[in-house]
């Protein structure tokens, strides 16, 4: 966020903590500001939006301000051969190569530090303290500054949270931060750029029930914060860091926020789980079914902090993911496998091949039958190094977890059995425990631990091996 700037815009040489006005925190409390870019929409032909708060629309290709955005105005961005077409209340405002960005103006100042180096911040104000560290006031409303001419000036009061509303069909959802509209090969990509903490406000209640104990919510907040920092840049070629779906972690914006989970985010602000000095990719799942797994048994590669362990905390009165069952006929199983990319014209049998190191999950299984051309075929699922192992088993079969056993009903061979025909499976019932891939933190396990009085630090250290819990985003 900070950068050198040649021209002087507003010189502030001192911030005064006058009586009755907010004081600066100690320099040692300063935090490294973090932002994230979230991919909300891809390949859209058109997207409508409005905004409340102090926003303007900027053509990022030229740096030109296209327009201010007034409350009540409805804007629309459409994909066209010429680029991005921009409409305001139905009227064409122009075509742009893009990206177009809805930017919150906020308070923008430059501070001349004690070393003479200028720093700039768009949403707030820093001052330089002892050792060159920068400190951020909690609230700029009413803060007085000393201008270049020696006069004391009062900054504008806080006008509340600015929000951008996206409209897609009948759905409308509000978001904090800035909103960017980019051209991609098949349409429009919409990116929400905002501080990591505000992003987490919309993640934690989407991933864990907000009425759960505070320590479980804090564990979820730290896990989600660590995960997004570890994943930043994963979709850089598409113009964002993470997706707003389960492919990354679920993010529902401002309308998904809840006071209890917002409190959990605020009370763990900047705290992350690290391994080897870097934030971990803190994957989590709903229910472990009694055991978590080693990463190389579920996905492809070993990860030092994703190790198998028994999970007695997962089975608790609120967890309904034990003893589930699913029955499929051979034809239904054929359709399920086809949806996962494995095509058969007939299914004859399923055979378990291997289990994970805990013995709890099916790591690989074989499907025998006929291929789409009617030729005999056997496919081993969970053995392809590019597709993962136990989690690929779960995905291919459409099950809640790979922790299951099978009960098959077989049909006798047709005729007298002298023509080499084998028994064929009529249907199969899967009976299992848990929900999800089984790596890292079990959310129901976190609930169980928090209910027994464990802290969020203890919860995280139980599910992620050898980690450290550190402040200031691990910096």
Secondary structure as a PSIPRED ss2 file (coil, helix, strand):
# PSIPRED VFORMAT (PSIPRED V4.0)

   1 X C   1.000  0.000  0.000
   2 X C   1.000  0.000  0.000
   3 X C   1.000  0.000  0.000
   4 X C   1.000  0.000  0.000
   5 X C   1.000  0.000  0.000
   6 X C   1.000  0.000  0.000
   7 X C   1.000  0.000  0.000
   8 X C   1.000  0.000  0.000
   9 X C   1.000  0.000  0.000
  10 X C   1.000  0.000  0.000
  11 X C   1.000  0.000  0.000
  12 X C   1.000  0.000  0.000
  13 X C   1.000  0.000  0.000
  14 X E   0.000  0.000  1.000
  15 X E   0.000  0.000  1.000
  16 X E   0.000  0.000  1.000
  17 X C   1.000  0.000  0.000
  18 X C   1.000  0.000  0.000
  19 X C   1.000  0.000  0.000
  20 X C   1.000  0.000  0.000
  21 X C   1.000  0.000  0.000
  22 X C   1.000  0.000  0.000
  23 X C   1.000  0.000  0.000
  24 X C   1.000  0.000  0.000
  25 X C   1.000  0.000  0.000
  26 X C   1.000  0.000  0.000
  27 X H   0.000  1.000  0.000
  28 X H   0.000  1.000  0.000
  29 X H   0.000  1.000  0.000
  30 X C   1.000  0.000  0.000
  31 X C   1.000  0.000  0.000
  32 X C   1.000  0.000  0.000
  33 X C   1.000  0.000  0.000
  34 X C   1.000  0.000  0.000
  35 X E   0.000  0.000  1.000
  36 X E   0.000  0.000  1.000
  37 X E   0.000  0.000  1.000
  38 X E   0.000  0.000  1.000
  39 X E   0.000  0.000  1.000
  40 X E   0.000  0.000  1.000
  41 X E   0.000  0.000  1.000
  42 X E   0.000  0.000  1.000
  43 X E   0.000  0.000  1.000
  44 X E   0.000  0.000  1.000
  45 X C   1.000  0.000  0.000
  46 X E   0.000  0.000  1.000
  47 X E   0.000  0.000  1.000
  48 X E   0.000  0.000  1.000
  49 X E   0.000  0.000  1.000
  50 X E   0.000  0.000  1.000
  51 X E   0.000  0.000  1.000
  52 X E   0.000  0.000  1.000
  53 X C   1.000  0.000  0.000
  54 X C   1.000  0.000  0.000
  55 X E   0.000  0.000  1.000
  56 X E   0.000  0.000  1.000
  57 X E   0.000  0.000  1.000
  58 X E   0.000  0.000  1.000
  59 X E   0.000  0.000  1.000
  60 X C   1.000  0.000  0.000
  61 X C   1.000  0.000  0.000
  62 X C   1.000  0.000  0.000
  63 X C   1.000  0.000  0.000
  64 X E   0.000  0.000  1.000
  65 X E   0.000  0.000  1.000
  66 X E   0.000  0.000  1.000
  67 X E   0.000  0.000  1.000
  68 X E   0.000  0.000  1.000
  69 X E   0.000  0.000  1.000
  70 X C   1.000  0.000  0.000
  71 X C   1.000  0.000  0.000
  72 X C   1.000  0.000  0.000
  73 X C   1.000  0.000  0.000
  74 X C   1.000  0.000  0.000
  75 X E   0.000  0.000  1.000
  76 X E   0.000  0.000  1.000
  77 X E   0.000  0.000  1.000
  78 X E   0.000  0.000  1.000
  79 X E   0.000  0.000  1.000
  80 X E   0.000  0.000  1.000
  81 X C   1.000  0.000  0.000
  82 X C   1.000  0.000  0.000
  83 X E   0.000  0.000  1.000
  84 X E   0.000  0.000  1.000
  85 X E   0.000  0.000  1.000
  86 X E   0.000  0.000  1.000
  87 X E   0.000  0.000  1.000
  88 X E   0.000  0.000  1.000
  89 X C   1.000  0.000  0.000
  90 X C   1.000  0.000  0.000
  91 X E   0.000  0.000  1.000
  92 X E   0.000  0.000  1.000
  93 X E   0.000  0.000  1.000
  94 X E   0.000  0.000  1.000
  95 X E   0.000  0.000  1.000
  96 X E   0.000  0.000  1.000
  97 X C   1.000  0.000  0.000
  98 X C   1.000  0.000  0.000
  99 X C   1.000  0.000  0.000
 100 X E   0.000  0.000  1.000
 101 X E   0.000  0.000  1.000
 102 X E   0.000  0.000  1.000
 103 X E   0.000  0.000  1.000
 104 X E   0.000  0.000  1.000
 105 X C   1.000  0.000  0.000
 106 X C   1.000  0.000  0.000
 107 X C   1.000  0.000  0.000
 108 X C   1.000  0.000  0.000
 109 X E   0.000  0.000  1.000
 110 X E   0.000  0.000  1.000
 111 X E   0.000  0.000  1.000
 112 X E   0.000  0.000  1.000
 113 X C   1.000  0.000  0.000
 114 X C   1.000  0.000  0.000
 115 X C   1.000  0.000  0.000
 116 X C   1.000  0.000  0.000
 117 X C   1.000  0.000  0.000
 118 X E   0.000  0.000  1.000
 119 X E   0.000  0.000  1.000
 120 X E   0.000  0.000  1.000
 121 X E   0.000  0.000  1.000
 122 X C   1.000  0.000  0.000
 123 X C   1.000  0.000  0.000
 124 X C   1.000  0.000  0.000
 125 X C   1.000  0.000  0.000
 126 X E   0.000  0.000  1.000
 127 X E   0.000  0.000  1.000
 128 X E   0.000  0.000  1.000
 129 X C   1.000  0.000  0.000
 130 X H   0.000  1.000  0.000
 131 X H   0.000  1.000  0.000
 132 X H   0.000  1.000  0.000
 133 X C   1.000  0.000  0.000
 134 X E   0.000  0.000  1.000
 135 X E   0.000  0.000  1.000
 136 X E   0.000  0.000  1.000
 137 X C   1.000  0.000  0.000
 138 X C   1.000  0.000  0.000
 139 X C   1.000  0.000  0.000
 140 X C   1.000  0.000  0.000
 141 X C   1.000  0.000  0.000
 142 X C   1.000  0.000  0.000
 143 X C   1.000  0.000  0.000
 144 X E   0.000  0.000  1.000
 145 X E   0.000  0.000  1.000
 146 X E   0.000  0.000  1.000
 147 X C   1.000  0.000  0.000
 148 X C   1.000  0.000  0.000
 149 X C   1.000  0.000  0.000
 150 X C   1.000  0.000  0.000
 151 X C   1.000  0.000  0.000
 152 X E   0.000  0.000  1.000
 153 X E   0.000  0.000  1.000
 154 X E   0.000  0.000  1.000
 155 X C   1.000  0.000  0.000
 156 X C   1.000  0.000  0.000
 157 X C   1.000  0.000  0.000
 158 X C   1.000  0.000  0.000
 159 X C   1.000  0.000  0.000
 160 X C   1.000  0.000  0.000
 161 X C   1.000  0.000  0.000
 162 X C   1.000  0.000  0.000
 163 X E   0.000  0.000  1.000
 164 X E   0.000  0.000  1.000
 165 X E   0.000  0.000  1.000
 166 X E   0.000  0.000  1.000
 167 X E   0.000  0.000  1.000
 168 X E   0.000  0.000  1.000
 169 X C   1.000  0.000  0.000
 170 X C   1.000  0.000  0.000
 171 X E   0.000  0.000  1.000
 172 X E   0.000  0.000  1.000
 173 X E   0.000  0.000  1.000
 174 X E   0.000  0.000  1.000
 175 X E   0.000  0.000  1.000
 176 X C   1.000  0.000  0.000
 177 X C   1.000  0.000  0.000
 178 X E   0.000  0.000  1.000
 179 X E   0.000  0.000  1.000
 180 X E   0.000  0.000  1.000
 181 X E   0.000  0.000  1.000
 182 X E   0.000  0.000  1.000
 183 X E   0.000  0.000  1.000
 184 X E   0.000  0.000  1.000
 185 X C   1.000  0.000  0.000
 186 X C   1.000  0.000  0.000
 187 X E   0.000  0.000  1.000
 188 X E   0.000  0.000  1.000
 189 X E   0.000  0.000  1.000
 190 X E   0.000  0.000  1.000
 191 X E   0.000  0.000  1.000
 192 X E   0.000  0.000  1.000
 193 X E   0.000  0.000  1.000
 194 X E   0.000  0.000  1.000
 195 X E   0.000  0.000  1.000
 196 X H   0.000  1.000  0.000
 197 X H   0.000  1.000  0.000
 198 X H   0.000  1.000  0.000
 199 X H   0.000  1.000  0.000
 200 X H   0.000  1.000  0.000
 201 X H   0.000  1.000  0.000
 202 X H   0.000  1.000  0.000
 203 X H   0.000  1.000  0.000
 204 X H   0.000  1.000  0.000
 205 X H   0.000  1.000  0.000
 206 X H   0.000  1.000  0.000
 207 X H   0.000  1.000  0.000
 208 X C   1.000  0.000  0.000
 209 X C   1.000  0.000  0.000
 210 X C   1.000  0.000  0.000
 211 X C   1.000  0.000  0.000
 212 X C   1.000  0.000  0.000
 213 X C   1.000  0.000  0.000
 214 X H   0.000  1.000  0.000
 215 X H   0.000  1.000  0.000
 216 X H   0.000  1.000  0.000
 217 X H   0.000  1.000  0.000
 218 X H   0.000  1.000  0.000
 219 X H   0.000  1.000  0.000
 220 X H   0.000  1.000  0.000
 221 X H   0.000  1.000  0.000
 222 X H   0.000  1.000  0.000
 223 X H   0.000  1.000  0.000
 224 X H   0.000  1.000  0.000
 225 X H   0.000  1.000  0.000
 226 X H   0.000  1.000  0.000
 227 X H   0.000  1.000  0.000
 228 X H   0.000  1.000  0.000
 229 X H   0.000  1.000  0.000
 230 X H   0.000  1.000  0.000
 231 X H   0.000  1.000  0.000
 232 X C   1.000  0.000  0.000
 233 X C   1.000  0.000  0.000
 234 X C   1.000  0.000  0.000
 235 X E   0.000  0.000  1.000
 236 X H   0.000  1.000  0.000
 237 X H   0.000  1.000  0.000
 238 X H   0.000  1.000  0.000
 239 X C   1.000  0.000  0.000
 240 X E   0.000  0.000  1.000
 241 X C   1.000  0.000  0.000
 242 X E   0.000  0.000  1.000
 243 X E   0.000  0.000  1.000
 244 X C   1.000  0.000  0.000
 245 X C   1.000  0.000  0.000
 246 X C   1.000  0.000  0.000
 247 X C   1.000  0.000  0.000
 248 X C   1.000  0.000  0.000
 249 X C   1.000  0.000  0.000
 250 X C   1.000  0.000  0.000
 251 X C   1.000  0.000  0.000
 252 X C   1.000  0.000  0.000
 253 X C   1.000  0.000  0.000
 254 X H   0.000  1.000  0.000
 255 X H   0.000  1.000  0.000
 256 X H   0.000  1.000  0.000
 257 X C   1.000  0.000  0.000
 258 X C   1.000  0.000  0.000
 259 X H   0.000  1.000  0.000
 260 X H   0.000  1.000  0.000
 261 X H   0.000  1.000  0.000
 262 X H   0.000  1.000  0.000
 263 X H   0.000  1.000  0.000
 264 X H   0.000  1.000  0.000
 265 X H   0.000  1.000  0.000
 266 X H   0.000  1.000  0.000
 267 X H   0.000  1.000  0.000
 268 X C   1.000  0.000  0.000
 269 X C   1.000  0.000  0.000
 270 X C   1.000  0.000  0.000
 271 X C   1.000  0.000  0.000
 272 X E   0.000  0.000  1.000
 273 X E   0.000  0.000  1.000
 274 X E   0.000  0.000  1.000
 275 X E   0.000  0.000  1.000
 276 X C   1.000  0.000  0.000
 277 X C   1.000  0.000  0.000
 278 X E   0.000  0.000  1.000
 279 X E   0.000  0.000  1.000
 280 X C   1.000  0.000  0.000
 281 X C   1.000  0.000  0.000
 282 X C   1.000  0.000  0.000
 283 X C   1.000  0.000  0.000
 284 X E   0.000  0.000  1.000
 285 X E   0.000  0.000  1.000
 286 X C   1.000  0.000  0.000
 287 X E   0.000  0.000  1.000
 288 X C   1.000  0.000  0.000
 289 X C   1.000  0.000  0.000
 290 X C   1.000  0.000  0.000
 291 X E   0.000  0.000  1.000
 292 X E   0.000  0.000  1.000
 293 X C   1.000  0.000  0.000
 294 X C   1.000  0.000  0.000
 295 X H   0.000  1.000  0.000
 296 X H   0.000  1.000  0.000
 297 X H   0.000  1.000  0.000
 298 X H   0.000  1.000  0.000
 299 X C   1.000  0.000  0.000
 300 X C   1.000  0.000  0.000
 301 X C   1.000  0.000  0.000
 302 X C   1.000  0.000  0.000
 303 X C   1.000  0.000  0.000
 304 X C   1.000  0.000  0.000
 305 X C   1.000  0.000  0.000
 306 X C   1.000  0.000  0.000
 307 X C   1.000  0.000  0.000
 308 X C   1.000  0.000  0.000
 309 X E   0.000  0.000  1.000
 310 X E   0.000  0.000  1.000
 311 X C   1.000  0.000  0.000
 312 X C   1.000  0.000  0.000
 313 X C   1.000  0.000  0.000
 314 X C   1.000  0.000  0.000
 315 X C   1.000  0.000  0.000
 316 X C   1.000  0.000  0.000
 317 X C   1.000  0.000  0.000
 318 X C   1.000  0.000  0.000
 319 X C   1.000  0.000  0.000
 320 X C   1.000  0.000  0.000
 321 X C   1.000  0.000  0.000
 322 X E   0.000  0.000  1.000
 323 X E   0.000  0.000  1.000
 324 X E   0.000  0.000  1.000
 325 X E   0.000  0.000  1.000
 326 X E   0.000  0.000  1.000
 327 X E   0.000  0.000  1.000
 328 X E   0.000  0.000  1.000
 329 X E   0.000  0.000  1.000
 330 X H   0.000  1.000  0.000
 331 X H   0.000  1.000  0.000
 332 X H   0.000  1.000  0.000
 333 X H   0.000  1.000  0.000
 334 X H   0.000  1.000  0.000
 335 X H   0.000  1.000  0.000
 336 X H   0.000  1.000  0.000
 337 X H   0.000  1.000  0.000
 338 X H   0.000  1.000  0.000
 339 X H   0.000  1.000  0.000
 340 X C   1.000  0.000  0.000
 341 X C   1.000  0.000  0.000
 342 X C   1.000  0.000  0.000
 343 X C   1.000  0.000  0.000
 344 X C   1.000  0.000  0.000
 345 X C   1.000  0.000  0.000
 346 X E   0.000  0.000  1.000
 347 X E   0.000  0.000  1.000
 348 X E   0.000  0.000  1.000
 349 X E   0.000  0.000  1.000
 350 X E   0.000  0.000  1.000
 351 X E   0.000  0.000  1.000
 352 X E   0.000  0.000  1.000
 353 X E   0.000  0.000  1.000
 354 X E   0.000  0.000  1.000
 355 X E   0.000  0.000  1.000
 356 X C   1.000  0.000  0.000
 357 X C   1.000  0.000  0.000
 358 X C   1.000  0.000  0.000
 359 X C   1.000  0.000  0.000
 360 X C   1.000  0.000  0.000
 361 X C   1.000  0.000  0.000
 362 X E   0.000  0.000  1.000
 363 X E   0.000  0.000  1.000
 364 X E   0.000  0.000  1.000
 365 X E   0.000  0.000  1.000
 366 X E   0.000  0.000  1.000
 367 X E   0.000  0.000  1.000
 368 X E   0.000  0.000  1.000
 369 X E   0.000  0.000  1.000
 370 X E   0.000  0.000  1.000
 371 X C   1.000  0.000  0.000
 372 X C   1.000  0.000  0.000
 373 X C   1.000  0.000  0.000
 374 X C   1.000  0.000  0.000
 375 X C   1.000  0.000  0.000
 376 X E   0.000  0.000  1.000
 377 X E   0.000  0.000  1.000
 378 X E   0.000  0.000  1.000
 379 X E   0.000  0.000  1.000
 380 X E   0.000  0.000  1.000
 381 X E   0.000  0.000  1.000
 382 X C   1.000  0.000  0.000
 383 X C   1.000  0.000  0.000
 384 X C   1.000  0.000  0.000
 385 X C   1.000  0.000  0.000
 386 X C   1.000  0.000  0.000
 387 X C   1.000  0.000  0.000
 388 X C   1.000  0.000  0.000
 389 X C   1.000  0.000  0.000
 390 X H   0.000  1.000  0.000
 391 X H   0.000  1.000  0.000
 392 X H   0.000  1.000  0.000
 393 X H   0.000  1.000  0.000
 394 X H   0.000  1.000  0.000
 395 X H   0.000  1.000  0.000
 396 X H   0.000  1.000  0.000
 397 X H   0.000  1.000  0.000
 398 X C   1.000  0.000  0.000
 399 X C   1.000  0.000  0.000
 400 X C   1.000  0.000  0.000
 401 X C   1.000  0.000  0.000
 402 X C   1.000  0.000  0.000
 403 X C   1.000  0.000  0.000
 404 X E   0.000  0.000  1.000
 405 X E   0.000  0.000  1.000
 406 X E   0.000  0.000  1.000
 407 X E   0.000  0.000  1.000
 408 X E   0.000  0.000  1.000
 409 X E   0.000  0.000  1.000
 410 X E   0.000  0.000  1.000
 411 X E   0.000  0.000  1.000
 412 X C   1.000  0.000  0.000
 413 X C   1.000  0.000  0.000
 414 X C   1.000  0.000  0.000
 415 X C   1.000  0.000  0.000
 416 X C   1.000  0.000  0.000
 417 X C   1.000  0.000  0.000
 418 X C   1.000  0.000  0.000
 419 X C   1.000  0.000  0.000
 420 X C   1.000  0.000  0.000
 421 X C   1.000  0.000  0.000
 422 X C   1.000  0.000  0.000
 423 X C   1.000  0.000  0.000
 424 X E   0.000  0.000  1.000
 425 X E   0.000  0.000  1.000
 426 X E   0.000  0.000  1.000
 427 X E   0.000  0.000  1.000
 428 X E   0.000  0.000  1.000
 429 X E   0.000  0.000  1.000
 430 X E   0.000  0.000  1.000
 431 X E   0.000  0.000  1.000
 432 X E   0.000  0.000  1.000
 433 X E   0.000  0.000  1.000
 434 X C   1.000  0.000  0.000
 435 X E   0.000  0.000  1.000
 436 X C   1.000  0.000  0.000
 437 X C   1.000  0.000  0.000
 438 X C   1.000  0.000  0.000
 439 X C   1.000  0.000  0.000
 440 X C   1.000  0.000  0.000
 441 X E   0.000  0.000  1.000
 442 X E   0.000  0.000  1.000
 443 X H   0.000  1.000  0.000
 444 X H   0.000  1.000  0.000
 445 X H   0.000  1.000  0.000
 446 X H   0.000  1.000  0.000
 447 X H   0.000  1.000  0.000
 448 X H   0.000  1.000  0.000
 449 X H   0.000  1.000  0.000
 450 X H   0.000  1.000  0.000
 451 X H   0.000  1.000  0.000
 452 X C   1.000  0.000  0.000
 453 X C   1.000  0.000  0.000
 454 X C   1.000  0.000  0.000
 455 X C   1.000  0.000  0.000
 456 X H   0.000  1.000  0.000
 457 X H   0.000  1.000  0.000
 458 X H   0.000  1.000  0.000
 459 X H   0.000  1.000  0.000
 460 X H   0.000  1.000  0.000
 461 X H   0.000  1.000  0.000
 462 X H   0.000  1.000  0.000
 463 X H   0.000  1.000  0.000
 464 X C   1.000  0.000  0.000
 465 X C   1.000  0.000  0.000
 466 X C   1.000  0.000  0.000
 467 X C   1.000  0.000  0.000
 468 X E   0.000  0.000  1.000
 469 X E   0.000  0.000  1.000
 470 X E   0.000  0.000  1.000
 471 X C   1.000  0.000  0.000
 472 X H   0.000  1.000  0.000
 473 X H   0.000  1.000  0.000
 474 X H   0.000  1.000  0.000
 475 X C   1.000  0.000  0.000
